């Protein structure tokens, strides 16, 4: 995984200590009256879109909510700006995923005073599964040789299972209630309604799988759906593991996936959001299968973000896409 450059980190710390940064981070307003009203709210920082959306469903207007990852950006290569670090330091609550792609967080926490910040890690909210390299995948090359026995690498994409999302949402609610008891009842009511929507979403996915004539999906892209596939009993084949930084599969992987589509008569081949879709398009051109988006909800485009698209919206698309792929 991409590591935060040490020199860059030093520059960030110096900039933070000197207090030289005056620009606002993403989603912040410079309006003085708005800032005055916002001062009474909890300052909550989320690293990526799923956390941001869960928090706005729970907290609504009671939160000053910041998302560090800009819409349309690649989540696995994110590096924080000096302003991001300042936002984290002054936050009442900081939410991040907790996997290898978040290694920069540990460096920052060692560099700033976070004693007054409630920290929530998504991967601590659920039971974890190890990331898999299944048959046909192009494995990611190790940046550094392993010394001794390698530690297991757990899949970071815990939110792709609606059942996991329910656990995460409840944990976020509990922490907000603890930080802001004055509005605890509102947080609980919002969470109750949101959990009901997530239960309905889970049921829709289960119905699709229960009625499907096949239980196999092909993702000609990274595969950030381990928890989703496990939850609904799906077999899968993909070009890369979930957190791979590769975008070009080797010839053997493309040939394997192409043959799988032909042999198993797979009608739909998936790609993920914000992908170049090259591998998917190549396989579909060869096999006649349909190319379709299966959204892992890492991030959204700027247009989708500004239109207010939600986790539920994106997963509802997945319900219909999965229905087509499994029949």
C-alpha positions in Angstrom: 0.0 0.0 0.0 1.1 3.5 -0.6 2.8 5.0 2.5 2.8 8.6 3.6 6.1 10.2 2.6 8.2 11.0 5.7 9.4 14.3 4.3 5.9 15.3 3.4 4.8 14.4 6.9 7.5 16.6 8.4 6.4 19.5 6.2 2.8 19.0 7.4 3.8 19.0 11.1 5.8 22.2 10.7 3.0 23.9 8.8 0.6 22.8 11.6 2.8 24.0 14.4 3.3 27.4 12.7 -0.4 27.8 12.1 0.2 29.1 8.6 -2.8 27.6 6.9 -5.9 29.7 6.5 -7.8 28.0 3.7 -10.9 26.0 4.5 -11.0 22.3 4.0 -13.6 20.6 1.9 -17.2 21.3 2.8 -16.3 24.2 5.1 -17.8 27.7 4.8 -16.0 31.0 5.2 -19.2 32.9 6.0 -18.9 34.5 9.5 -22.6 34.1 10.4 -22.5 30.4 9.3 -19.3 29.9 11.4 -21.0 31.4 14.4 -23.9 29.0 14.1 -21.6 26.1 13.4 -19.6 26.8 16.5 -22.4 25.3 18.6 -22.3 22.0 16.7 -20.1 19.0 17.1 -17.1 19.1 14.7 -16.9 15.7 13.1 -14.4 14.6 10.5 -14.8 11.6 8.2 -12.1 10.4 5.9 -14.3 8.9 3.1 -17.8 9.0 1.7 -19.5 6.0 3.5 -18.6 7.4 6.9 -19.7 10.9 5.8 -23.1 9.7 4.6 -23.7 7.5 7.7 -22.9 10.5 9.9 -25.2 12.9 8.1 -28.1 10.4 8.2 -27.6 10.1 12.0 -26.5 13.7 12.9 -28.3 15.8 10.4 -28.0 19.5 11.1 -26.4 19.0 14.6 -23.0 18.3 13.1 -20.3 20.4 11.4 -19.3 17.5 9.1 -16.2 17.4 7.0 -15.2 14.8 4.5 -11.4 14.7 3.8 -11.5 12.8 0.5 -12.6 15.1 -2.3 -15.4 13.7 -4.5 -14.0 11.9 -7.5 -10.7 11.2 -5.9 -9.0 7.8 -5.4 -9.5 6.7 -1.8 -6.5 4.3 -1.6 -3.9 6.9 -2.5 -5.3 9.7 -0.3 -2.7 11.9 1.5 -3.9 14.6 4.0 -3.2 18.3 3.6 -2.0 20.5 6.4 -5.6 21.8 6.7 -6.9 18.3 7.0 -4.6 17.7 9.9 -5.8 20.9 11.6 -9.4 19.8 11.1 -8.7 16.4 12.7 -6.9 18.0 15.6 -9.8 20.4 16.5 -12.5 17.8 15.9 -14.8 16.4 18.6 -15.0 13.1 16.6 -12.8 11.6 13.9 -13.9 8.6 11.9 -11.7 6.5 9.6 -11.6 3.0 8.1 -8.5 1.6 9.9 -6.8 -0.5 7.2 -3.5 -0.3 5.5 -4.6 2.6 3.3 -5.1 4.6 6.5 -1.5 4.2 7.8 -1.1 8.0 7.6 -3.5 8.3 10.5 -1.1 6.7 13.0 1.6 9.2 12.0 -0.7 12.1 12.5 -2.1 11.0 15.8 1.5 10.7 17.1 2.1 14.3 15.9 -0.9 16.2 17.3 -2.9 16.5 20.5 -6.0 14.3 19.9 -6.8 13.8 23.6 -10.1 15.6 23.3 -11.1 13.8 20.1 -13.3 10.7 20.0 -11.8 8.3 17.5 -14.0 5.7 15.7 -12.5 3.1 13.4 -14.9 1.2 11.1 -12.9 -2.0 11.2 -13.3 -2.1 15.0 -17.1 -2.1 14.6 -17.4 -5.5 12.8 -15.9 -9.0 12.5 -13.1 -8.9 10.0 -12.3 -11.1 7.0 -8.9 -11.5 5.4 -8.4 -10.2 1.9 -8.3 -13.0 -0.6 -6.4 -13.7 -3.8 -8.7 -16.0 -5.6 -8.1 -18.0 -8.7 -7.3 -15.8 -11.7 -6.5 -12.6 -9.8 -3.4 -10.6 -10.5 -1.8 -10.4 -7.1 -0.3 -7.1 -5.9 3.4 -7.0 -5.8 4.9 -6.3 -2.3 6.7 -3.0 -2.0 9.1 -4.4 0.6 10.3 -8.0 1.2 8.6 -9.6 4.2 10.8 -10.5 7.2 9.4 -13.4 9.2 5.8 -14.5 9.1 3.5 -12.0 7.3 0.6 -10.6 9.3 -2.8 -11.2 7.8 -4.2 -8.3 5.7 -7.8 -7.7 6.5 -10.3 -6.4 3.9 -11.0 -2.8 4.7 -14.3 -2.5 2.8 -16.5 -3.4 5.7 -19.4 -1.2 4.6 -20.2 -3.2 1.5 -22.3 -5.5 3.6 -25.5 -3.8 4.7 -25.5 -5.9 7.9 -22.0 -4.5 8.7 -23.3 -1.0 8.0 -26.0 -1.5 10.6 -23.3 -2.3 13.2 -21.2 0.7 12.1 -24.2 3.1 12.2 -25.2 2.0 15.7 -21.6 2.5 16.9 -21.5 6.0 15.4 -24.8 6.8 17.1 -23.6 5.6 20.5 -20.5 7.9 20.2 -22.5 10.9 19.1 -24.9 10.4 22.0 -22.0 10.3 24.4 -20.5 13.4 23.0 -23.7 15.4 22.7 -26.3 14.1 25.2 -28.5 17.2 24.6 -29.4 15.9 21.1 -29.1 12.1 21.9 -32.8 11.5 21.4 -32.6 13.0 17.9 -29.6 10.9 17.0 -31.4 7.8 18.3 -34.6 8.5 16.3 -32.6 9.2 13.1 -30.6 6.0 13.6 -33.8 3.9 14.2 -35.2 5.2 10.9 -31.9 4.6 9.0 -31.5 1.1 10.4 -35.0 0.3 9.2 -33.9 1.4 5.7 -30.7 -0.7 5.9 -32.7 -3.7 7.0 -35.0 -3.3 4.0 -31.9 -3.0 1.7 -30.4 -6.2 3.2 -33.7 -8.0 2.5 -33.8 -6.8 -1.1 -30.3 -8.2 -1.7 -31.2 -11.5 0.0 -34.4 -11.8 -2.1 -32.3 -11.3 -5.3 -29.9 -14.0 -4.3 -32.6 -16.4 -3.1 -34.4 -16.2 -6.4 -31.3 -16.2 -8.7 -30.4 -19.1 -11.0 -26.7 -18.6 -10.4 -24.6 -17.5 -7.5 -21.5 -16.3 -9.3 -20.3 -12.8 -10.2 -17.3 -11.6 -12.3 -15.7 -8.2 -11.4 -13.1 -7.2 -14.0 -11.6 -4.7 -11.6 -10.5 -4.5 -8.0 -12.7 -6.6 -5.7 -13.8 -4.6 -2.6 -16.8 -6.8 -2.0 -15.5 -9.6 0.2 -18.0 -8.9 3.0 -20.8 -8.5 0.5 -20.1 -11.8 -1.2 -19.7 -13.6 2.1 -23.0 -12.2 3.4 -25.0 -13.4 0.5 -23.1 -16.6 -0.3 -21.8 -15.5 -3.7 -18.8 -17.0 -5.6 -16.7 -14.4 -7.2 -13.8 -14.0 -9.6 -12.0 -10.7 -10.1 -9.0 -9.0 -11.7 -7.4 -7.7 -8.4 -7.8 -7.9 -4.7 -9.8 -5.1 -3.1 -7.0 -2.8 -2.1 -4.7 -3.3 -5.1 -3.2 -0.2 -6.6 -2.9 -1.9 -10.0 -5.0 -0.9 -12.9 -3.6 -3.2 -15.6 -4.2 -6.9 -15.3 -1.8 -9.4 -16.7 -2.7 -11.4 -19.8 -3.4 -14.5 -17.8 -6.0 -12.8 -15.6 -7.8 -11.3 -18.6 -7.8 -14.7 -20.3 -9.0 -16.5 -17.2 -11.9 -14.1 -16.6 -12.8 -14.1 -20.3 -13.0 -17.9 -20.3 -15.0 -17.9 -17.1 -17.6 -15.6 -18.6 -17.9 -17.8 -21.7 -17.9 -21.1 -19.8 -20.4 -20.1 -17.1 -22.5 -18.0 -19.5 -22.2 -14.9 -17.3 -24.5 -12.2 -18.7 -23.0 -9.2 -16.8 -19.4 -8.3 -16.0 -18.9 -5.7 -13.3 -16.5 -2.8 -12.8 -16.4 -0.5 -9.8 -17.0 3.3 -9.5 -14.4 5.8 -10.8 -12.7 3.0 -12.7 -11.1 3.3 -16.2 -13.2 0.2 -17.1 -10.7 -1.0 -19.6 -10.5 -4.6 -18.4 -14.3 -4.8 -18.2 -14.8 -3.4 -21.7 -12.2 -5.7 -23.2 -13.8 -8.8 -21.7 -17.3 -7.7 -22.7 -16.2 -7.0 -26.3 -14.8 -10.5 -26.5 -17.7 -12.3 -24.8 -20.8 -10.2 -25.6 -21.5 -9.8 -21.9 -22.9 -6.5 -20.6 -20.6 -4.1 -18.7 -22.2 -2.8 -15.5 -21.3 -0.8 -12.4 -21.2 -2.5 -9.1 -20.7 0.3 -6.6 -18.4 -0.3 -3.7 -19.2 3.2 -2.4 -15.5 4.2 -1.8 -16.4 7.6 -3.2 -18.7 9.4 -5.5 -18.3 11.8 -8.4 -18.6 15.6 -7.7 -21.9 15.7 -9.6 -23.4 12.9 -7.5 -22.0 14.5 -4.3 -23.6 17.8 -5.1 -26.9 16.2 -6.0 -27.0 14.6 -2.5 -26.6 10.9 -3.6 -26.5 8.5 -0.6 -25.2 5.1 0.3 -28.7 3.7 0.1 -29.1 5.2 -3.4 -25.9 3.6 -4.6 -26.7 0.2 -3.1 -30.2 0.3 -4.6 -28.5 0.5 -8.0 -26.5 -2.6 -6.9 -29.7 -4.5 -6.1 -30.9 -4.1 -9.7 -27.4 -4.7 -11.2 -27.1 -7.9 -9.2 -30.6 -9.1 -10.2 -29.5 -8.8 -13.9 -26.2 -10.5 -13.3 -27.5 -13.5 -11.5 -30.4 -14.4 -13.9 
